[in-house]
Amino acid sequence: MRRRLHILIAASAAALGAFAISTAMSSGDSPASSAERSGTTMLPAVTAAPSAVAPEIAARYAIFRRAARSTDIALIRSGSFAARQQGVAVDQARLISEPTASWRASVVPSASGACIFVLTADMAAPGGGCGTQAEVLAGLLTTSVGDVAAGLVPDDVEIASVNYDDGSSQQLPISNNAYSIKLTKPTTSVSYNSPSLGKMTVPIA
């Protein structure tokens, strides 16, 4: 199964575009005509976010079986506008990166499955990727943002390996159903063995 990832970068231009469309609608103009006159790029319609993670996903990933905390959602608040375009449930985010890491990564339920957001020190807002429910259940949810890669693995996985272009590999500890790593050289994939899914090799984009 191919991964289908959609980059989610929250930018000030998006927020300005939303303001322009909102202003046009309140003044009686259609969003399209107002955007055409102002040169504002049209934004996609907002997708409704789920009120909770899908039961099938929660059954496979323990990270979603614990309650969300205030520290979990802090990461993606700055990218909440872009998140809403994908139907991401901002209030259901779970932090997956280690507290000692120089970056932050969160996994978040979405209207179609789940997303991973990553925020590094040089980013103004988080970016990341999404997968459908089928892709998440198949263990294919992973993303890379800058030099950081992060992905979700099922409950029955304790360790993974990152595979580099030069043929070498490095073991990745699993915490919170996830791995997140700062990449030091060109990377091809992450591999892990799952009793429920079998031997998995997931490409790193």
N, C-alpha and C positions, 0 to 999 in steps of 0.2 A: 504494500500500500504506500503510495506517495504521500509525503507530508504536504499539506497546504498551509503555508504560513503567510500571514498578512502583517506587514510591519506597522506598528502603532507608534508614531512619533508625535508627541504633543508639542505644538509650536504656537507662538503668539499669533502667527498669521491665521491659524485655524480659529482661534478665539475671536479675532477681528472679523473673520468671515461670518461666524455665527452671529455676531452683533449686527453686521450689515443686513443679514437675512431677517433677523428678529425685528429690526427697525423698519424694514420694507413691509413686513407683514402687518405691523401695528399701524402703518400709515396708509394701508389699503393697497399698496403696490404689490404685484406678485414678486416673489423672491427672484425669479428668473430675470424679469425686466430690470429690477434694481441692480442685480449683480452685473448685468450686461452694461448698464450705464456706468457703474463704478469700477468695473474691471475686476470685481471680486470673484474668486474661484468658487463655484458652487460646491456645497458640501453634501455628502450622502445623508439620507434620512437616518434619524436616530433609531437604533434597534432596541427594543425593550429588553432589559437585563432580567435574568432569572432571580427569583426571590431566595433560591437556595441551589446548591450544587445538585446535579442529577444523581439520584440514588445509585445508579449503576457505577458512576465514577467514584462516589464516596465509598462504595463497597470494595473497590480495588485500591484506593489510595487513602491511607489512614490520616494524612494531613487534613483532609476534608471532614474527618469525623470528630475533630476537636473544634471547639468554638473559636470564632474569629476574635482577635484582640485588637485593641486600638493601635498597637505597634505594627500590626499586620498591614493596615490600610494606609499608613502614613506614606509609604513609598509611592503609591500611584495617585495620590490626591492631586499632585501637580500635573498629572497626565489624564485627569478624569474626563476632560472633554473628548479627547481622542478615544478614550476607553468606551465612552457611551456610544460612540459611532459603531462600535463592534458589539454592543449589547453586553458589555462586561459588568459584572456585579461588583462594583468597587468595594462595597461594604462586606463582601464575602472573601476578600483577599487573604492569603496566608503567606507569611514570610518563609522562604525556603533557604536563603543563604545563611551561612554561619555568622554569628555576631562579630567575629574577628575579621571578616573579609572587608576589603577596601571598597566593595561594591554591595549593592542590595538587589536581591531577586525575590519576586513573589509569584505565586501561581493563583489564578483568579478564575472562577466559573464565568462562562459566557453563554449567550443565547444558543450557540451551536455546539459548545463543548467546554473548552478552557483555554486560557492564555497564560503566557509567562512574560512578566515585565522585568527588565533589568535597568538599574540606574548606576552609572559609574561616576567617579568624582568630576569628570570633565563634561558631564551632560547636564543641561538645564532641566530636562524632563526625561522620564523613562521611555525606553523603546522595547520592542519584543516581538512575539509572534503568537498566533493562535492556531488551534487545531479543532477539528470537529469532534463530536463525542466518540465516533468510531475510531478516529486516530488516537485520541487520548486513551481509550480502552485498549488499543493495540500497542501502547507503549511508545508512540511516535512523537509525543509532544516535546520538542526541543527548540531552542533558538540561540542565536549568537548576536550580541550587540557590542560593537567595537571589538575589544580583545577578550570579552567574557562570553563563555558558553554556559547554558543552563538547561536542564531537562528534568522531566518527571519520570519516575520508575515505580512499578507496583510494589505492594507490601512485601512480596517475597524476594526482593532483590536487596542484597547487602553491600555489594561492591560493583563498580563498573570500571571500564578502561577507556581512556581517550586515545585515539589512534592518529598518529601524525603522518604527514606526507612522506617523511623519510623512512617509514617502516617501523619506527619505534612506537612504544605505547607507554602509558602512565596510568597507574591505578587511581581511581577516584572514590573516596569514601562517600557513602550515601547517608544523608540526614534529611529528615522531613520529607521522605519519599523523593528526594531530589539530589542532583549534583549541580554544582556551579564551580567553574574553574576559570582562572585567568590564563588564556592561551599564550604560550611563549614562542610558538612556531606554527607554520601552516598545518592545518588539521583536516582530517577527512571524515571522521566518524567517532561515535561513542558505542561501545559494545557492552553487553551484560547478559547474564544467564538468568532466566526467570522460569521457575517450575511451571507457572501458569501460561506463559507465552512462548517459552522455548529460548533458543539462542538468538539474541537481537543485536543487530548492527544498524544504528540510526545515523544517517548523514548529518554532518554539521555544515550548515550553509555559510 
